[in-house]
Amino acid sequence: FVHYEKTMSKVVEGTPVESEYVLAQPNGVSVPVQNSKQGHMCCGGCCDVRRAVIIVNLVNVCFGVIGLLGIVAAQSINTENLNDDEVKAAVSTFQDGIPLGVLVAVSLAGIACNACGVFGALKYNVVLVGISMAAYCLYLLFDLMSYNIGGIMYNGLFAYPHYFLIQEIRKGIMSPQNYPNEERSCCCV
């Protein structure tokens, strides 16, 4: 396990002053490093990758819940009360397509994967962040096969911070001890 720590080596007028960061290694030897961000930045430098993973997964959880409610609502529409033939045909096609149980299960699985991403980023857990990234990559694969340009961009951009967070956790750049040095945010608290 590798992490960074601040050292207090100077005293100015009786008050300790932070002087440098050190890379604390398992063998007990500390190596001085620059007092600057080592990790990747997302959103044009707006935030660190941990924060980006949390944000994109929370956004996707919200979309998933809205989609799940829409699926259930569309399944419960009584087509006999509809006046527009095109709307009636579209609703009937949707209701006769994929069974409701399958749609709900897929939606809940997506929400669960996003929840893993949020929890994994909060706990610096590579496996949980990897589960979330795998879900985005699976959706990206489906989008590539169906030539869904919007989906390709959406899922590709949402998978992007997961990859870098996993790399930074593995390298020891992103850790609970070093997060104060890596933390960046211009607008999201």
Disulfide bonds with the S-S distance in Angstrom:
Cys46-Cys186 2.39
